[in-house]
Amino acid sequence: MSATAVAEDLNLHRITRQQFDRAVPFADDLHGWRGIADWLFEPEHIMEVTLPVRMDDGFVHMFRGYRVLHSAIRGPGKGGVRFHPSAGIDEVKALATWMSWKCALVDVPFGGAKGGVACDTHRLSAREKERVTRRFTAALGDTIGPHTDIPAPDLYTDAQTMAWMYDTYSMMHPGEANLPVVTGKPVELGGLAARDGATARGAFYVTDHFLAIGGLAGVDSLDGRTVAIQGFGSAGRHAAGLFRDAGALVVAVSDSRGGIYDPAGLNVRAVGRFKDETGTVVGFPGSESLPQAGVLELECDILIPAAIENQITIRNASRVQARLVVEAANGPTTPAADDILAERGIKLLPDVLANAGGVVVSYFEWAQNIENQKWEEADVVEKLRTRMQRATEVVLTRRTALVEGLDGYREAWEEATKSSALVARPDLRTAAQVVAIQRCRTAALQRGVWP
Ligand code: NAD
């Protein structure tokens, strides 16, 4: 391992601060900004709970859970709950922060929040997972609620998990209209059919529109383009189907056990069925095996990290061969890797834009539940498309404006980054965060500092 690789800081919360510090110099109206920056960045509420859970063998196991409300400036907190062995406070703080920027960027009336329980779902029975979920929900108590903080699925949680959360919360709040307390619920329980694939669909609309409006020189559609996807869960699997249906060749996919490759294009529906039967994509008939991280370095047009954070780092960014990276996952690329990709001319559609489809459809589900209505799926999908396309245009336009107006920001940017080498390239991530941070700041100033 090289010295630079050792030096890279992979702490997710510090990464969110680095990204934020890159964006702040580009936010205009700097008057009074410095104090407000800390207000916007620091999480509002941090909760850590211990969860005694009776396991199937009769023993009691202690789990640790977290919920962070990063910001309620623009509305109640919104963000998923993940069940993952590495879930910890800094990770959850970072994910909550990204949710604030994401909600502001796609203009849904929510702030940012996130939750997590440190556990390995591969080692839990369904009954144990249910007991962890219910105990976690009970421990969160009234920190969550339809108008305070609204959880949703994330890594290794799903509609069933949300049904258990809803049911537990309802037991604690009898006689109230509790459906909007969580989103991503089963359709029969007030969910939206479109929620399941919404994150991937959002990533698809963003990518498709980015190409259509000239974001990638010489490529104006997905037709015939090669795509590699890391992760084959909710985000990755749906993305594979959508990109394939648009005429792209999905040449590689991976999951936590490894990757598979077929230069002629994988039959992604058959891969899905194979994963349902065997638990992994590895060994899919007719495919070539790849090492787990190999999918990231494959020659292709579009790379979609759709698994976990810190996957494209200083160690492998120079080996990425895609022309466009679409971050369906949260935080898959480190700031140092961002710079390497930018220097190499590789474009990147950042997480706060590319995976915002999930929270957009969650907002529709929440609104449907508040109104006691049942929305048509076709309307939901159309509204999602419009919002994702608009957000893509906003980011691209802002990025162009930042580059054209760079001289006006040069001093502040150099001071913030301490590196004049970075001056020439405010990227799409920085542009997206500038838009989001400015919207949060405007709301904060309109509300004022209380008391
Ligand atoms: P999921 O649990 O449904 O699927 C995760 C997938 O990633 C699985 O296929 C798993 O095998 C794979 N994986 C895990 N570790 C891996 C590794 N080291 N290498 C390759 N594959 C690996 O989770 P999801 O909901 O699809 O979430 C994936 C990412 O998308 C996360 O970063 C999540 O925060 C983000 N995201 C999800 C949503 C949503 O609505 N589900 C919304 C926004 C962002």
Residues whose N, C-alpha, C, O or C-beta is under 5 A from the ligand:
A	BS01	NAD	P153 D154 L155 Y156 T157 T199 Q230 G231 F232 G233 S234 A235 G236 S254 D255 S256 Q292 A306 A307 I308 A328 A329 N330 N355 G358
